[in-house]
Amino acid sequence: MQGLHPTAVHAILDCSRIRSVIYVVTCPSNSLIKDALLLCGHTRRGSGGVGGVKYEPFQLTSFQIVDMDPTSEEYRSVLHYCR
């Protein structure tokens, strides 16, 4: 499995005290899209939250590509999410 574990995403969404998330991923990666959709609440089933408690999804506030090694084709994407 790549990316965030679904249980981790749900725990992050369910904790209202978490107001900001920095997400770093090696690109290109399918996990970036999957995790972005989960964090932004687009694929969450049910009413959201544990026991029907509503959650506030994140919004992508910034996106930056970082070239860690100019001699390779690998790069990192750094995404900042806020509620």
C-alpha positions in Angstrom: 0.0 0.0 0.0 1.2 3.5 -0.8 0.2 6.7 0.8 -1.7 7.2 4.0 -3.5 4.3 5.6 -7.2 4.9 5.5 -7.4 4.5 9.3 -4.8 7.3 9.7 -6.8 9.6 7.4 -10.0 9.0 9.3 -8.2 9.6 12.6 -6.8 12.9 11.3 -10.2 14.0 10.0 -12.0 13.0 13.2 -9.5 15.0 15.4 -10.8 18.6 15.3 -7.7 19.9 17.1 -5.6 19.1 13.9 -5.9 22.3 11.9 -3.0 21.8 9.5 -1.3 18.9 7.7 2.0 19.0 5.7 2.0 16.1 3.2 5.2 15.1 1.4 5.1 12.5 -1.4 7.6 11.2 -4.0 6.2 11.9 -7.4 4.8 10.8 -9.6 2.5 8.9 -7.3 -1.1 7.7 -7.4 -1.3 8.0 -3.6 -1.2 11.8 -3.9 -4.6 12.0 -5.6 -6.1 9.3 -3.4 -4.9 10.9 -0.2 -5.9 14.4 -1.4 -9.4 13.2 -2.0 -9.6 11.6 1.4 -8.2 14.6 3.3 -10.6 17.0 1.5 -13.5 14.7 2.3 -14.6 13.8 -1.2 -14.6 10.0 -0.8 -15.6 9.7 2.9 -18.6 7.5 3.4 -21.5 8.2 5.8 -22.1 11.4 7.7 -18.4 11.8 8.6 -16.7 11.2 11.9 -16.9 8.5 14.4 -20.4 7.7 15.7 -22.0 10.2 13.2 -20.0 13.2 14.6 -19.4 15.6 11.8 -15.9 16.4 10.7 -14.4 19.4 8.9 -12.5 18.4 5.8 -9.2 20.0 4.9 -8.6 22.3 1.9 -5.4 22.4 -0.1 -3.7 25.8 0.6 -0.4 25.3 -1.2 1.5 22.9 -3.4 5.3 23.0 -4.1 7.5 20.7 -6.2 11.0 20.1 -4.7 13.8 18.6 -6.7 15.9 16.9 -4.1 18.5 15.5 -6.6 18.9 17.2 -10.0 20.7 14.1 -11.4 17.6 11.9 -11.0 14.0 12.1 -12.3 12.6 11.8 -8.8 11.1 14.8 -7.1 8.9 15.5 -4.0 5.6 17.2 -3.8 4.9 19.1 -0.6 1.3 20.0 0.0 -0.2 22.1 2.8 -3.7 21.5 4.0 -5.7 23.6 6.4 -9.2 23.5 7.9 
